[in-house]
Amino acid sequence: MIKANWSSSSAFNLELALSESQDWIERVVGEKFKYPNDFQESLKDGVFLCRLINTIKPGCVNKINNATTDFAKRENLQFFVKAAKVLGLRDTQLFESNDLYENHRVRNVAITLYWLGRAARSINTYKGPQLDLLKFQGMNCSACKKAITDNNYLATMTTQYHTSCCNCCNCGQKLDPKKKFYQEGNNMWCENCMIGATSIGSGNGPNKGKNSNKHDNDCSSCHGSLEKGYVPGDDGSSKYCTQCICDLCHSPLIGNFQVKDGKKICDDCTCKSCGKGLEDGFFEEGISKYCEPCANNRKKQPVQKAAQHTHGDHCDHGKSHSHSPTKISPTSTTNTNSNKPKDNCKICNKTLDGKQKKGDDRDKFCTPHEKDGCCGKCNKEINGPALQALDKNWHPECFSCEKCDHKFKPNEQIKKSSKGNPLCGPCSSGGNNKCKECNKDIVGNGVEGHDGVYHNGCFKCRSCDKVLKDSYQEIDNEPYCDPCAKQLNQVSQGNKPQQGPFITSGWKDTDNCDSCKKSLHGEVAKTGPSTYYHKGCFKCQGAACGAALINGYFPNNNKPYCKPCSDKMNTEGKCGVCSKPIVDGAIVKAGNIIFHKACFKCTKCNTVIGNGTALTRFSKPYCHSCFEKEKLQCAKCRNQITGEVVQCDHKDYCVKCAPAPTNTVTHGDRISHGWTIDPRSGRKKFN
């Protein structure tokens, strides 16, 4: 496999590579180099490179600067580098503008052209001249691993194949480099199977028509479009797009999978020990698969332990243990003097000699890895899809309530039993199926709260009455949502409010909460002889406030308020007309003065202004008609004032004619903090 980052010692003939690059560029662009014997000088202005990449992928460079300035030439080189990134080249595969412009490292330019040539081969819309990659360095076929010795090959950015080895991953048809083909990850597809196909395997290869399904719905996994082809599920009715299949075995990604180096790999195609993808082959041991290094390590460990006792016998063991990555079990190598091979954990490969046997599949794993490799209910090994919950792994069919065997649905709340197993809401509450709030029977799923089971809609925050779905906090045995709990935990600052309003007894059975009108229970706040509030209902009565009053309150008109609302009512919270405090209801603000909505009337006609057309003059409200009648004239220009009015010396001026403000400080007079006005310059100075 050709590496993405080439070091300075990479072995390839620079002169041969530059010659092939020049010939390729001239054939693609259709024009000879201006300086045939000077590769760097011909490409220095970046024009040839921009025309090259625009031919491979039209529109990559929107504008080519044909000016002869240094800035224009460097700009063209930057345009080329950005366009190359669009085609998939990485930073390690691109040259810098100084490498070419100042002739520092022309070798890097050749490397960039090499990767651009690979990218051009993977663009199905480009069918022009191709760069001969073999002039740069040798390549091995990604399928048969044999060297590619002639130009009869197919290459993409990450793989290369002999023409005889490159087949469609679906229908098996051989791919022709001169015709359209598609690459999805490391999978190669023919045009019939990838675009607009009406059935899987519709090509002309040996597997033609093997899986025939119509593209009449969406992907069963991501619900995306199937216009680029799909793979059917085992049931025949499911369909999976090419984004939802394993890049190695092409099976649907139904269970667990991982993404490594941009490849989606299912669990069946990864090494059981290190998790590495098995694209280069694997070793089988039972139902587990291992890569070659891990298989060799598992094979050598029993031999090394025995060698500590009988070194001579190990030296006489003259068999070769090298294996090619094929489906061969590596367990055939054992020490002839060992009575019985030692058991190892199937995950970490540590010995299990000191572990107490339990008589089930947990004996295959060390103690720390028992919960990773075995189901939390049946204790059998997990080989397929698994669910992770309550710090254990479970077979999907085993994940049910410990007591009633209820199968849990997505987003359903569960509780943990004393044994670490899941419990449904009714079973965790001791079998009581009545809602704690409404005392009605719970049919179906309920929510287990702090002191019992509730209907999904009955479990609410005691402060804001919001239904608690995800999380909540308990304060004094009452449930609260996170925002309300945060408010309850804040300590009020400033003047000391009235303390100790909460009581636990002393009210009558006929007394109700003054806020929610429900019967009293638990801790209750008492603010008057017969005025009570639940602890969760005891909130500031200010308009649009509702802050919890857990640490005390400020009374006003026999109603509780928080400190900010109380301060506001005692200072600026008075109506500009009736001078009474504004406690609640609608508020109208005109300038810096606030009004009750009922007091906000036109100054002239005394009509309540409630349609949003109020205009003010000198902080006095007017309706629209009265404001038009009362328009003023400027004392200077004698024009009618339509905008802001400026009063000076009992005269009205428009903004344009308004006299400049006069300075009341005379020259030489002392102003604050030792500053005076210089009588000659008019500037402030400190004495």
PELIN-V188109 format. One record per run of one state. SS is the DSSP state (alpha for helix, beta for strand, coil for the rest). FROM is the first residue (numbers start at 1). TO is the last residue. Records with the same first field share a line. If there is no record, write none. Layout:
SS: FROM-TO + FROM-TO
This chain:
coil: 1-13 + 30-38 + 44-46 + 57-69 + 87-90 + 94-96 + 102-105 + 122-132 + 136-139 + 141-146 + 148-152 + 156-159 + 163-166 + 168-173 + 175-180 + 185-186 + 195-199 + 201-210 + 212-229 + 233-238 + 246-251 + 253-256 + 261-262 + 271-276 + 278-282 + 286-287 + 291-291 + 308-310 + 317-329 + 333-343 + 345-350 + 352-360 + 365-366 + 375-380 + 382-386 + 390-391 + 395-395 + 399-399 + 401-406 + 408-414 + 417-421 + 424-424 + 429-433 + 435-440 + 442-446 + 449-452 + 455-459 + 461-466 + 468-472 + 476-477 + 481-481 + 490-497 + 499-501 + 504-511 + 513-518 + 520-523 + 529-530 + 535-538 + 540-547 + 549-552 + 557-558 + 562-562 + 571-573 + 575-580 + 582-586 + 591-592 + 600-600 + 602-607 + 609-614 + 618-619 + 623-623 + 630-632 + 634-639 + 641-644 + 649-650 + 655-669 + 671-671 + 678-683 + 687-687
alpha: 14-29 + 39-43 + 47-56 + 70-86 + 91-93 + 97-101 + 106-121 + 133-135 + 191-194 + 242-244 + 267-269 + 292-307 + 311-316 + 330-332 + 361-364 + 367-373 + 396-398 + 425-428 + 482-489 + 563-570 + 597-599 + 624-629 + 672-674
beta: 140-140 + 147-147 + 153-155 + 160-162 + 167-167 + 174-174 + 181-184 + 187-190 + 200-200 + 211-211 + 230-232 + 239-241 + 245-245 + 252-252 + 257-260 + 263-266 + 270-270 + 277-277 + 283-285 + 288-290 + 344-344 + 351-351 + 374-374 + 381-381 + 387-389 + 392-394 + 400-400 + 407-407 + 415-416 + 422-423 + 434-434 + 441-441 + 447-448 + 453-454 + 460-460 + 467-467 + 473-475 + 478-480 + 498-498 + 502-503 + 512-512 + 519-519 + 524-528 + 531-534 + 539-539 + 548-548 + 553-556 + 559-561 + 574-574 + 581-581 + 587-590 + 593-596 + 601-601 + 608-608 + 615-617 + 620-622 + 633-633 + 640-640 + 645-648 + 651-654 + 670-670 + 675-677 + 684-686
